[in-house]
Amino acid sequence: MHQGWGAAGSGGWGPPGHQPAVPPQPPIPPAQGWPPPPQPQVPPHLPPPGPEATGHIPLPPVVAVPGPAAGPGTGGGTGTSTGTGTAMLAVLLIGPAGAGKTTVARHWANSRPVPTAHISLDDVREWVCSGFADPQAGWNDQSEAQYRLARRTCGFAARNFLANGISCILDDAVFPDRPVVGLGGWKRHVGPTLLPVVLLPGLEIVLERNAQRSGNRRLSDEEVARIHGRMAGWYGSGLPIIDNSDLDVEGTARALDEALARAITASAF
């Protein structure tokens, strides 16, 4: 006669409370256990990661495409300069609000014959959405901290691009009277080979261009004048300074390329 289900957990048929005998199992020798997980292997074409390694991604070789020749009368050039050519560079474009840093940096990066990235500090800073500290509402510790975070993020991105053979250009309103968080800070973030160039048109031009901006990037005339005055401290610093008051975007980009070529030549001696 059918005896029904066994006790809960018995795992088989049988009268209630019946536990089937399970023969003892011999222990599994270590040699018969699970094999250890395979160790990840670094491909032979990738260097082993260092203590502060950047993201190295193997990229296909790049064939340089000749760019447009620099014309005469640009930024004091003679018309015979070949510019930076295919050199891999890290550039910091300095200037006040309204100087045209972002527009010129993007145009210069787009017009080079080799891969070049434009990294905009303002764009990275505005990645913060909820909780964004708008400097126009008053400068405070939160806005200062967000600028520092954005600079470090831009610096890490620049090192990643350079590690993969891609030039980069960053833009920031760096003040000469704040060397720790200014030029010195950027060189710590990116590297000592960073090439700084100052873009400094006249105050009237800066005010006019700033008036055409919108959102939190548009500053008051008083703030623009104050920043422009502080930027004048770069005169006498030895950095290349471009007055693009009478230059369009393309002309300013050519003047920037020629200034960088002269800086590279000077640093070679």
N, C-alpha and C positions, 0 to 999 in steps of 0.2 A: 504494500500500500504506500502511496505517496506520502512522504513525511513532511512536506512543506519546506519553506525557506529556512535555512540555518540561521544562527544568531548573526546579528548585524556585524559586518566586518569579517565574517568567517571566510567569505570569498568562494563558497561552493555549496553543493547540496548536502543535507544531513539533518539529523534531528536537532531541535533547538539546543543551543549551548554546546553543540559538538564542534570542536576545533580540529581540523585535519592535521595530522602530523606532517611537519615539513622537515625533510632530512637536512642536517647541517651542511652548509656549503663551505668548502675550504677557502681560506683567504686568497685573494688574487695577488700573485707575486707582483712586485713593482714592475718587472719587465713586461707583464701582461696588462698593465693599467693603460689609461688614456695617454697618448703621446703628448709631449709638451707642445703648446701652440707654436706655429712657425714664427720666427723672428722676421720683422720687416726688413727687406733688403733695399739699400739705397742704390738706385740705378748708377751704373759706372759713369755716366755723363754728367751727373749732378754732384757738386762738392758737398761734403758733409756739413750739416748746419753748424754755425758758430754760436757763441754765447748770445749774440744779438742778431741772429740771422734774419734776413729779409726774405720775403717770398720769392724764391727763384723759380721761374717758369721757363722751360726751354722754348725759345721762339725760333722760327725759321729765319735764315739769313735774309738781310734786307738789301735790296739793290737800290742804290741812291739814284734819285731822279734829279737832274739838273734843275735848279731853281732860276727865277728871273734875275738877270744881272742888275746890280745896283746902279742907279742912274746918277749923273753928276748933280752937284749942288744939294746933296742931302746930308744934313747934319754936319756940314763942314767937310764932307768926303770929296775925293777928287774924281770919282767915277771909275777908278781903276781898282778899287778894293773888291776882293772876292768875298768878303764877309767871313762868317764862321764856317761856311762850307758844310762838311759832314761831321764836324767835331761833336763829340758827346759832351753836353754842357749841363750845368745846374745854375740857373740864373735867378736872381732876386731883383724884381723891379720895384723900386721904392718911389713913392710920391704921395702928395696930398690927395684928398678927395676931390674928384673932378679933373685930375691930371690926365685921365685916360689910361690908367695902368691896365685895367682888366681888358679893355678893348684892344690895346696895343699888344699885350701879352698873348691874347688869343690869336691875333692876326699873325704875329711872329711865329707862333707854334705851328699854325696852319700852313705857312708859306715855306717852311724849311724842307729841304730835300730828304731829310732823314726823320724817323719817328721822334716826335717831340710832344710832351704832355703839358697842358696848362693846368695849374693847380691854383684855384682862387680861394684865398683865405676867407673872404666874405661868404662864398658859397658853402664852404665847410662849416663856418660858424653858424649859418642859418639852417644847418641840419637839425639843430635844436628847435623843435616846434613848440610843444607845450613847455612852458618855463623859460622861453627865450628871453634873455636879458637885453632889452633894446637900449643901447647907449644914449639914444635921444631922450629917454625918460629919466636920465641921470646916471652918471657913471658910479658904479658901486662895486663891491667885492665880487658879486655874481657875474657881472659883465666882464670884469677883469679875468676871472677864472675861466669863463667861456672862451675868451680870446686866447688865453694860454693853452687851453685844451685844443682849440682849432689849430694853433701853430704847431703843436706837437703832432697832431694828426696829419697835417700837411707835410711836415718833415719826414714822418714815417712813409707816407705815400711817395715822396720824392726819392727816398732811398730805395724803395721797392722798384720804381721805374728805372733808376740808374743801375741797379743790380741786374736788370734785364736788358741793358743796353739802350734804354730810351731816355733821351734828354728831357729836361723839365724846366719850366719857368714858373715862378711863384710871384705873387704881387702882394704888397703890404705897405701900409703907411708907417714906416719905421722912422723913429725920431733919433736924431744924432745925440740928444742929451739923455738917452736911456739905453746905454750900450749893453746892459745885462740882458734886458728883454728885447733889445733891438737887433742890430746886426750880429753881435756876438751870440745871442740866443739862436738866431737862424743858422749860424754856422755850426753850432752844437747840434741842432736838430738834423741838418742835412749833411754837413761835412765841410772841411776847411777849404775845399776847392770851389765853394759857392761863389759866383761872380755877381756882385751887387752893382746896379746901375740906377741912378736917380733920374726920375722924370719930373721936371719942375718948370712948367710954363708960368707966365705972368699971372698975378693975382686976378686981373680982370678976366682972363681966359678961364681960370679955375672957377670963379664965381659964376660965369656964364654957363659952363658945362654942368656945374652942380645944380643950377636952377632947372636943368632939363632932366634931372634924375627924379625918381619917385620912390615911395615907400620909406623904409628906415635907412636907406642909403643916402637920402637927401638930408644935408645938414643945413643949419642956419648960416647966414652970411658971416656972422660973428665967429662961429666955430671954424668955418672954412678959412677965414683970414688968420685966425690964431694958429691953425695947423700949418698954413702956408708960411707964416713967419718962423715957426719952429723948424720947418724944412730947410730954410735958408742956411741953417747951421751946417749943412753938408758942403757948402762952398768952403774950399780950403782943406777938405778932408782927404783929397786925393782920389775920391771916387769919380767915375765918369758921370757927368751931368748933362742931360739933354733938355734944352729949352725948346719945346715943341709948340710954342705959341703960334707959329706960322706954318706948321706942318700938319698934313692930314694923317690919317691912320697909317696908310701905306708908307708915307715918307718917314714917319716916326719909327715904324718897324725897321726900315732900312737903316736909319740912323742908329737904332739900338744894335743891329747886327754888326755894323761897322765899329761901334764903340766896344762891343764884346771882342771883335777880332783884334783890335788894338790892345785890349786888356790881356788877351791870350798871348800875344806877341811879347808884351812887356814882362809878363810873368815867366817867360821862357828864358830870360836873361838874369 
